[in-house]
């Protein structure tokens, strides 16, 4: 059985390796976004950039890829007063050899200089086929063994969308990764370190993007 990947031995190398990691724009450019100028346009090193879907598919019963972000997933905070419910997500086509899955939700258009991580779930069992609506909220049910990091609002689990008023619609990118191992991440690990720790063990990945503005 593959052993969990230890964090302590590699986090120290993250800063030196980051400068030479391959980079790619998540989801493509959004040049009309009034909240970002070209100097702030985000470029992010991607885990295993050569990984492809390999038949892995991610869907939701409440929104379509490239469509509108659901009202139920709007944040309750940051100036918004939505329900803040994590969406139901389904997947199929997990490749042979997968030991765990990771699910993230990310806004590359947030005017922070580094985007905004809304949700990170790791060590999802390879046998899982989805997440129920509300799984990322307090009291929600995750598959056995799955763990959540703090979102960038500082709370564990899911936080919904709340882009600045007047921005072009932001992209909310849900990405599912199939990993060849499991992750051993200490309390307080950030989504950025999660991404770093996935390098070298991503068998496949696929994304589902929804758009929301106000």
C-alpha positions in Angstrom: 0.0 0.0 0.0 1.5 3.4 -0.9 2.6 5.4 2.1 1.2 9.0 2.8 3.5 11.7 1.4 5.2 13.5 4.3 5.1 17.3 4.3 8.0 18.3 6.6 10.8 17.0 4.3 9.7 19.0 1.3 8.0 22.3 2.3 11.4 23.9 2.8 12.1 23.2 -0.9 8.9 24.9 -2.0 10.3 28.4 -2.2 13.4 27.5 -4.2 11.4 25.3 -6.6 8.6 27.7 -7.1 10.8 30.0 -9.2 11.4 27.3 -11.8 8.0 25.6 -11.8 6.0 25.5 -15.0 3.3 28.1 -15.1 -0.1 28.4 -16.8 -3.1 30.6 -16.6 -6.0 28.8 -14.9 -9.1 28.8 -17.1 -7.6 31.3 -19.6 -7.5 35.1 -19.4 -10.3 37.4 -18.4 -8.9 40.6 -19.8 -12.1 42.6 -19.3 -12.1 42.3 -15.6 -12.2 45.8 -14.1 -10.7 44.6 -10.8 -7.3 43.5 -12.3 -4.7 45.3 -14.4 -2.2 43.4 -16.5 0.5 43.6 -13.8 -1.9 41.9 -11.4 -3.0 39.2 -13.9 -2.4 35.9 -12.1 -0.1 33.2 -13.3 0.0 30.1 -11.2 2.3 27.0 -11.2 0.1 24.1 -11.8 0.4 20.6 -10.2 1.6 18.1 -12.8 0.9 20.5 -15.8 1.2 17.7 -18.3 -1.6 15.6 -16.6 -4.8 15.4 -18.7 -8.3 14.2 -17.9 -7.6 10.5 -19.0 -11.4 10.1 -19.1 -11.9 11.7 -15.7 -15.1 13.7 -15.7 -16.5 16.2 -13.2 -20.2 17.4 -13.3 -22.8 19.0 -11.1 -26.5 18.6 -11.1 -27.0 22.3 -10.3 -24.8 24.0 -12.9 -23.1 23.3 -16.3 -19.5 23.9 -17.2 -19.2 27.4 -18.7 -22.5 28.4 -17.3 -23.8 30.6 -14.5 -22.7 30.0 -10.9 -25.7 29.0 -8.8 -27.3 31.4 -6.3 -27.2 28.7 -3.6 -23.4 28.8 -3.7 -23.1 32.6 -3.1 -21.2 33.5 0.1 -22.7 34.7 3.3 -20.0 37.3 4.0 -17.6 39.7 2.3 -20.6 41.9 1.5 -22.8 39.1 0.2 -25.7 37.4 1.9 -26.2 34.2 0.0 -26.9 30.7 1.4 -23.2 29.6 1.1 -24.0 26.0 0.4 -21.3 23.8 -1.2 -22.6 22.3 -4.4 -23.3 18.6 -5.2 -20.5 17.3 -7.5 -20.3 14.0 -9.3 -17.4 12.4 -11.1 -16.6 9.3 -13.1 -13.7 7.8 -15.0 -11.2 7.6 -12.0 -8.1 6.0 -13.6 -6.6 2.7 -12.5 -3.9 3.2 -9.8 -5.7 6.1 -8.1 -5.1 6.1 -4.3 -6.9 9.3 -3.4 -8.7 12.3 -4.9 -8.4 16.0 -4.3 -11.1 18.6 -5.1 -10.5 22.4 -5.1 -12.5 25.5 -5.9 -10.5 28.5 -7.0 -11.2 32.0 -8.3 -8.3 33.2 -10.5 -9.9 36.6 -11.0 -10.0 37.7 -7.3 -8.1 41.0 -7.0 -5.6 39.7 -4.5 -2.5 39.1 -6.7 -2.8 35.4 -6.0 -6.4 34.5 -6.6 -8.7 33.1 -3.9 -9.0 29.5 -2.8 -12.6 28.8 -1.8 -12.5 25.1 -1.0 -9.9 22.3 -0.7 -10.7 18.7 0.1 -8.0 16.0 0.1 -7.6 12.3 0.7 -11.0 11.6 -0.8 -11.2 7.9 -1.3 -10.6 6.7 -4.8 -13.9 4.8 -4.7 -15.9 7.9 -4.1 -18.1 9.1 -6.9 -19.0 12.6 -5.7 -19.7 15.0 -2.9 -23.2 15.7 -1.6 -24.7 19.2 -1.5 -23.5 20.8 1.7 -20.6 18.4 2.2 -18.3 21.3 2.7 -20.4 23.2 5.2 -20.4 22.7 9.0 -22.3 19.5 9.8 -21.9 18.3 6.2 -20.8 14.7 5.4 -17.6 14.0 3.5 -16.5 10.5 2.3 -14.7 8.6 5.0 -11.1 9.8 5.3 -11.5 13.0 3.4 -10.2 16.2 5.0 -10.7 19.9 4.3 -8.2 22.8 4.6 -9.1 26.3 5.6 -10.4 28.4 2.8 -8.8 31.9 2.3 -11.6 33.4 4.4 -9.9 31.6 7.3 -12.6 29.0 8.0 -12.5 25.2 7.3 -14.4 23.9 4.3 -16.4 25.8 1.7 -16.9 29.5 1.2 -19.1 30.8 -1.7 -18.6 33.4 -4.3 -18.6 37.1 -3.6 -16.7 39.1 -6.3 -16.3 42.8 -6.1 -19.3 44.8 -7.4 -18.6 46.0 -10.9 -16.1 43.3 -11.9 -16.7 41.2 -14.9 -18.0 37.8 -14.0 -15.3 35.8 -12.1 -14.4 32.2 -12.9 -15.0 29.7 -10.2 -13.0 26.7 -11.1 -13.7 23.3 -9.5 -10.9 20.9 -10.2 -10.7 17.2 -9.4 -7.3 15.5 -9.2 -6.6 11.8 -9.2 -3.5 11.0 -7.2 -1.2 8.0 -7.1 -0.8 8.3 -3.3 -2.3 9.9 -0.2 -1.3 13.2 1.4 -0.1 13.7 5.0 -0.7 17.4 5.6 -0.4 19.0 9.1 -3.0 21.3 10.5 -2.7 24.8 9.1 -1.5 23.6 5.6 -2.5 26.2 3.0 -4.1 25.4 -0.4 -0.8 26.5 -2.1 1.2 23.9 -0.2 -1.5 21.3 -1.1 -0.9 22.1 -4.7 2.9 21.8 -4.3 2.5 18.4 -2.5 0.5 17.1 -5.5 3.4 17.6 -7.9 4.6 14.3 -9.3 1.6 12.2 -8.3 -1.3 13.6 -10.4 -2.5 10.8 -12.7 -5.4 12.8 -14.2 -7.3 16.1 -13.6 -10.4 17.7 -14.9 -12.2 21.0 -14.2 -15.7 22.5 -14.1 -16.0 26.3 -14.3 -18.9 28.5 -13.5 -19.2 32.3 -13.8 -20.6 34.8 -11.4 -20.6 38.6 -11.2 -22.6 41.3 -9.4 
